[in-house]
Amino acid sequence: MRLHSFLCIINSMKIKVKHSDYDTVMALPRPEHKKPCRPSRLIARMGNLVTRGELKDVGFSYEKIDMEKAGNGPWLILMNHSSFIDLVIAYEILKNKPFNVVCTSDGLVGKEFLMRKLGCIPTRKFVTDITLISDMDHALNNNKTSVLLYPEASYSFDGTATRLPRRMGVLFKRLKVPVVMITTYGAFARDPLYNNLQKRNVKVTADMRCLFSVDELTSMRTAEIDERLDEAFSFDYFKWQSDNKVKVTEPFRADSLNRILFKCPHCLKEGQTEGRGITFTCRACGIRYEMDEYGKLHAVNGKTVFSHIPDWYAWERQQVRDEITNGTYCLDTECDIGMIVDYKALYMVGSGRLRHSADGFVLEGCDGKLHYEQSPSSCYSLYSDYYWYELGDIVCLGTNDCLYYCFPKKNDIVAKTRIAQEELYKLKKNTSTR
């Protein structure tokens, strides 16, 4: 592979897109499952060299803590997911240690050969994948490589940890390798997902520590393992920014903040907020906030209700939960629909309507040919994203056979929809266990 081609693929945030019709896409053959291969040291090294410039821009450094307990590996490596720079950081820290990485299946679209040579293990976010554990076991015990896993599965919207799957301790005990944790600092402040890939001038650091030795995994109960894991994933990057006086001076720091702060606490209207420049405004009631250099909000023409963005987001979560319990929650929006059934392309198949209620999701479209339903108890969270591959905000549904990528035509519903799925799942599970 020529170096120029490799650089283009590595640096691209694009995904290959084809326009087709629903029947043609459904008739396409599905790819056969492939075991993860041992990653190519040459390609991994080239990738590390290509991306090192970005690490230089952020003055990246890292620290190792308690790593003597981890031995020489292979390890199961966990990493928090807050920014696109996360994987770049991992390749720098682990540059002398081969590893496979569990990644979303859409990351292989249009570049499957290269991504598999990099050691990628594709899986579908928030879809039950019975092959994933055996693939990880194959990497650890057959390839003799470590495995990098982002247990949150999705990027943090508000700078705090997203919901983790329960009983991860069962997986750790089964794999029987040391568990290592990489935690980043400054990555979210540099490039938060809501801000449309606009990078800020922020120093980024990380630490790598042994979270569990094999002896600890053997002696600890699953609940104890999960408790330590939850503690490791308890963070608040807006608080970290404020406490450490990390300045974000860029004039676009509040751009698109409405993606996560979609409801006004003053007038309770939704879809009327707008983040632009350093200002956050509700068009319905006129309240205006400014976002300071340390990530705090201050009302300039009224009383400040929330200065800390995660507090505002937590309030929105409670508002959504109240809607669910009183029976008023409902999403109903037109959308464009893309489908992924193989690793060749995202197939845009037309338009439709996405509905979400206490009964779950219903997606209809493609002139009546498409009808898909997904129950609230199908998964603990939802694959939703902002500015996905620079195409738009998405909500993703589906199965191992087919994934549906919905591009809503109603603004700022992605965060609320993910919150609603998480709250519906918790309520349904609590009800079912009574």
CORHUTA-V763418 format. One line per field, one symbol per residue. psi: psi as a letter, one per 40 degrees, with the letter a starting at -180 (. if undefined). A space follows every 10 residues. Layout:
psi = ???
This chain:
psi = hidddddddd eheiihhiha idddddeiii iihhihihih dddddddddd eddddddefh iiihhfedee aeaiihhihi heieeddddd dddfdehiii hhiideeehe fddddddeeh hiihhfhhge eddddddddd dddfiihhhg dddiihdeei hihiiifddd dddddfiihi hhhihedddd gideeffhii ghhhiiihih dhiddddddi iddddddddd ddfhigdddd dddefhhhei eedehfdedd gehhedeeii eeihhhbehh ihddeeihii hieeeiihhe fahhdhdhdd dddddddddd dddddeeehh hhiiiihiih eaedihhhea iahhihaeea ihhiaffedh hhihidedie ahhiihfhff diiihhiaad dhhhhhgieh ifeddddddd dddddddddd dee.
